[in-house]
Amino acid sequence: MSNKIKTALIGIGGYGDAYLAALLHDPKSAGAEFIAAVEPNPDRCRRMDELKARRIPIYPDIEELFKRAEVDLAMIV
């Protein structure tokens, strides 16, 4: 059993980039497991290559996220 909080980020373009930096690289976020993102326009995300490399799914809307992923925490940017 994992004690990590399954975290999704809603909005990965624009200001979402700062949140992505923390979720992907900040050792303080060790209690969080970044499992998914929501973005209707994923081409706006500067870190898309890294998200793809880590196999983090990008959903087009919140409804699709909650249909397909078990999330403990959803952060809205």
PyMOL commands that place a pseudoatom at each C-alpha (Angstrom):
pseudoatom trace, name=CA, resn=MET, resi=1, chain=A, elem=C, hetatm=0, pos=[0.000, 0.000, 0.000]
pseudoatom trace, name=CA, resn=SER, resi=2, chain=A, elem=C, hetatm=0, pos=[1.303, 3.430, -0.975]
pseudoatom trace, name=CA, resn=ASN, resi=3, chain=A, elem=C, hetatm=0, pos=[1.025, 6.400, 1.378]
pseudoatom trace, name=CA, resn=LYS, resi=4, chain=A, elem=C, hetatm=0, pos=[1.465, 8.824, -1.491]
pseudoatom trace, name=CA, resn=ILE, resi=5, chain=A, elem=C, hetatm=0, pos=[-1.408, 11.131, -2.388]
pseudoatom trace, name=CA, resn=LYS, resi=6, chain=A, elem=C, hetatm=0, pos=[-2.601, 10.461, -5.961]
pseudoatom trace, name=CA, resn=THR, resi=7, chain=A, elem=C, hetatm=0, pos=[-2.573, 13.955, -7.415]
pseudoatom trace, name=CA, resn=ALA, resi=8, chain=A, elem=C, hetatm=0, pos=[-3.974, 15.422, -10.636]
pseudoatom trace, name=CA, resn=LEU, resi=9, chain=A, elem=C, hetatm=0, pos=[-3.295, 18.887, -12.004]
pseudoatom trace, name=CA, resn=ILE, resi=10, chain=A, elem=C, hetatm=0, pos=[-6.089, 20.666, -13.822]
pseudoatom trace, name=CA, resn=GLY, resi=11, chain=A, elem=C, hetatm=0, pos=[-4.612, 23.271, -16.139]
pseudoatom trace, name=CA, resn=ILE, resi=12, chain=A, elem=C, hetatm=0, pos=[-1.058, 22.560, -17.343]
pseudoatom trace, name=CA, resn=GLY, resi=13, chain=A, elem=C, hetatm=0, pos=[-0.624, 25.507, -19.697]
pseudoatom trace, name=CA, resn=GLY, resi=14, chain=A, elem=C, hetatm=0, pos=[0.346, 28.998, -18.546]
pseudoatom trace, name=CA, resn=TYR, resi=15, chain=A, elem=C, hetatm=0, pos=[0.594, 29.199, -14.741]
pseudoatom trace, name=CA, resn=GLY, resi=16, chain=A, elem=C, hetatm=0, pos=[0.222, 25.419, -14.594]
pseudoatom trace, name=CA, resn=ASP, resi=17, chain=A, elem=C, hetatm=0, pos=[3.873, 25.191, -15.627]
pseudoatom trace, name=CA, resn=ALA, resi=18, chain=A, elem=C, hetatm=0, pos=[4.973, 26.356, -12.155]
pseudoatom trace, name=CA, resn=TYR, resi=19, chain=A, elem=C, hetatm=0, pos=[2.854, 23.635, -10.545]
pseudoatom trace, name=CA, resn=LEU, resi=20, chain=A, elem=C, hetatm=0, pos=[4.267, 21.057, -12.945]
pseudoatom trace, name=CA, resn=ALA, resi=21, chain=A, elem=C, hetatm=0, pos=[7.794, 22.057, -11.954]
pseudoatom trace, name=CA, resn=ALA, resi=22, chain=A, elem=C, hetatm=0, pos=[6.982, 21.333, -8.317]
pseudoatom trace, name=CA, resn=LEU, resi=23, chain=A, elem=C, hetatm=0, pos=[5.157, 18.071, -8.998]
pseudoatom trace, name=CA, resn=LEU, resi=24, chain=A, elem=C, hetatm=0, pos=[7.802, 16.741, -11.361]
pseudoatom trace, name=CA, resn=HIS, resi=25, chain=A, elem=C, hetatm=0, pos=[11.008, 17.936, -9.693]
pseudoatom trace, name=CA, resn=ASP, resi=26, chain=A, elem=C, hetatm=0, pos=[10.538, 19.259, -6.154]
pseudoatom trace, name=CA, resn=PRO, resi=27, chain=A, elem=C, hetatm=0, pos=[11.727, 16.833, -3.475]
pseudoatom trace, name=CA, resn=LYS, resi=28, chain=A, elem=C, hetatm=0, pos=[9.234, 18.412, -1.041]
pseudoatom trace, name=CA, resn=SER, resi=29, chain=A, elem=C, hetatm=0, pos=[6.423, 16.914, -3.126]
pseudoatom trace, name=CA, resn=ALA, resi=30, chain=A, elem=C, hetatm=0, pos=[7.608, 13.406, -2.241]
pseudoatom trace, name=CA, resn=GLY, resi=31, chain=A, elem=C, hetatm=0, pos=[4.285, 12.750, -0.512]
pseudoatom trace, name=CA, resn=ALA, resi=32, chain=A, elem=C, hetatm=0, pos=[2.450, 13.271, -3.790]
pseudoatom trace, name=CA, resn=GLU, resi=33, chain=A, elem=C, hetatm=0, pos=[2.260, 10.943, -6.754]
pseudoatom trace, name=CA, resn=PHE, resi=34, chain=A, elem=C, hetatm=0, pos=[1.455, 12.947, -9.891]
pseudoatom trace, name=CA, resn=ILE, resi=35, chain=A, elem=C, hetatm=0, pos=[-0.814, 10.604, -11.846]
pseudoatom trace, name=CA, resn=ALA, resi=36, chain=A, elem=C, hetatm=0, pos=[-2.770, 12.709, -14.368]
pseudoatom trace, name=CA, resn=ALA, resi=37, chain=A, elem=C, hetatm=0, pos=[-3.483, 16.127, -15.811]
pseudoatom trace, name=CA, resn=VAL, resi=38, chain=A, elem=C, hetatm=0, pos=[-6.415, 17.878, -17.433]
pseudoatom trace, name=CA, resn=GLU, resi=39, chain=A, elem=C, hetatm=0, pos=[-5.941, 20.322, -20.301]
pseudoatom trace, name=CA, resn=PRO, resi=40, chain=A, elem=C, hetatm=0, pos=[-8.286, 20.978, -23.215]
pseudoatom trace, name=CA, resn=ASN, resi=41, chain=A, elem=C, hetatm=0, pos=[-5.384, 22.580, -25.163]
pseudoatom trace, name=CA, resn=PRO, resi=42, chain=A, elem=C, hetatm=0, pos=[-2.323, 20.445, -24.319]
pseudoatom trace, name=CA, resn=ASP, resi=43, chain=A, elem=C, hetatm=0, pos=[-0.209, 22.149, -26.983]
pseudoatom trace, name=CA, resn=ARG, resi=44, chain=A, elem=C, hetatm=0, pos=[0.007, 25.108, -24.556]
pseudoatom trace, name=CA, resn=CYS, resi=45, chain=A, elem=C, hetatm=0, pos=[2.047, 23.016, -22.114]
pseudoatom trace, name=CA, resn=ARG, resi=46, chain=A, elem=C, hetatm=0, pos=[5.819, 23.540, -22.299]
pseudoatom trace, name=CA, resn=ARG, resi=47, chain=A, elem=C, hetatm=0, pos=[6.523, 20.260, -20.485]
pseudoatom trace, name=CA, resn=MET, resi=48, chain=A, elem=C, hetatm=0, pos=[4.466, 17.970, -22.724]
pseudoatom trace, name=CA, resn=ASP, resi=49, chain=A, elem=C, hetatm=0, pos=[7.497, 15.911, -23.781]
pseudoatom trace, name=CA, resn=GLU, resi=50, chain=A, elem=C, hetatm=0, pos=[8.366, 15.226, -20.153]
pseudoatom trace, name=CA, resn=LEU, resi=51, chain=A, elem=C, hetatm=0, pos=[4.764, 14.300, -19.310]
pseudoatom trace, name=CA, resn=LYS, resi=52, chain=A, elem=C, hetatm=0, pos=[4.684, 11.894, -22.245]
pseudoatom trace, name=CA, resn=ALA, resi=53, chain=A, elem=C, hetatm=0, pos=[8.026, 10.382, -21.227]
pseudoatom trace, name=CA, resn=ARG, resi=54, chain=A, elem=C, hetatm=0, pos=[6.669, 9.768, -17.722]
pseudoatom trace, name=CA, resn=ARG, resi=55, chain=A, elem=C, hetatm=0, pos=[3.435, 8.357, -19.206]
pseudoatom trace, name=CA, resn=ILE, resi=56, chain=A, elem=C, hetatm=0, pos=[1.248, 10.808, -17.337]
pseudoatom trace, name=CA, resn=PRO, resi=57, chain=A, elem=C, hetatm=0, pos=[-2.127, 10.843, -19.071]
pseudoatom trace, name=CA, resn=ILE, resi=58, chain=A, elem=C, hetatm=0, pos=[-3.642, 14.143, -20.175]
pseudoatom trace, name=CA, resn=TYR, resi=59, chain=A, elem=C, hetatm=0, pos=[-7.435, 14.270, -20.167]
pseudoatom trace, name=CA, resn=PRO, resi=60, chain=A, elem=C, hetatm=0, pos=[-9.487, 16.865, -22.067]
pseudoatom trace, name=CA, resn=ASP, resi=61, chain=A, elem=C, hetatm=0, pos=[-11.833, 17.617, -19.140]
pseudoatom trace, name=CA, resn=ILE, resi=62, chain=A, elem=C, hetatm=0, pos=[-12.477, 16.898, -15.468]
pseudoatom trace, name=CA, resn=GLU, resi=63, chain=A, elem=C, hetatm=0, pos=[-15.293, 14.461, -16.188]
pseudoatom trace, name=CA, resn=GLU, resi=64, chain=A, elem=C, hetatm=0, pos=[-12.968, 12.258, -18.239]
pseudoatom trace, name=CA, resn=LEU, resi=65, chain=A, elem=C, hetatm=0, pos=[-10.330, 12.398, -15.494]
pseudoatom trace, name=CA, resn=PHE, resi=66, chain=A, elem=C, hetatm=0, pos=[-12.736, 11.123, -12.850]
pseudoatom trace, name=CA, resn=LYS, resi=67, chain=A, elem=C, hetatm=0, pos=[-14.079, 8.411, -15.164]
pseudoatom trace, name=CA, resn=ARG, resi=68, chain=A, elem=C, hetatm=0, pos=[-10.613, 6.988, -15.800]
pseudoatom trace, name=CA, resn=ALA, resi=69, chain=A, elem=C, hetatm=0, pos=[-8.422, 7.738, -12.780]
pseudoatom trace, name=CA, resn=GLU, resi=70, chain=A, elem=C, hetatm=0, pos=[-8.598, 7.320, -9.025]
pseudoatom trace, name=CA, resn=VAL, resi=71, chain=A, elem=C, hetatm=0, pos=[-7.519, 10.676, -7.613]
pseudoatom trace, name=CA, resn=ASP, resi=72, chain=A, elem=C, hetatm=0, pos=[-7.064, 11.734, -3.991]
pseudoatom trace, name=CA, resn=LEU, resi=73, chain=A, elem=C, hetatm=0, pos=[-6.309, 15.392, -4.748]
pseudoatom trace, name=CA, resn=ALA, resi=74, chain=A, elem=C, hetatm=0, pos=[-7.140, 17.531, -7.785]
pseudoatom trace, name=CA, resn=MET, resi=75, chain=A, elem=C, hetatm=0, pos=[-5.414, 20.919, -7.952]
pseudoatom trace, name=CA, resn=ILE, resi=76, chain=A, elem=C, hetatm=0, pos=[-7.034, 23.515, -10.199]
pseudoatom trace, name=CA, resn=VAL, resi=77, chain=A, elem=C, hetatm=0, pos=[-4.753, 26.172, -11.662]
for i in range(1, 77): cmd.bond("trace and resi %d" % i, "trace and resi %d" % (i + 1))
show_as sticks, trace
zoom trace
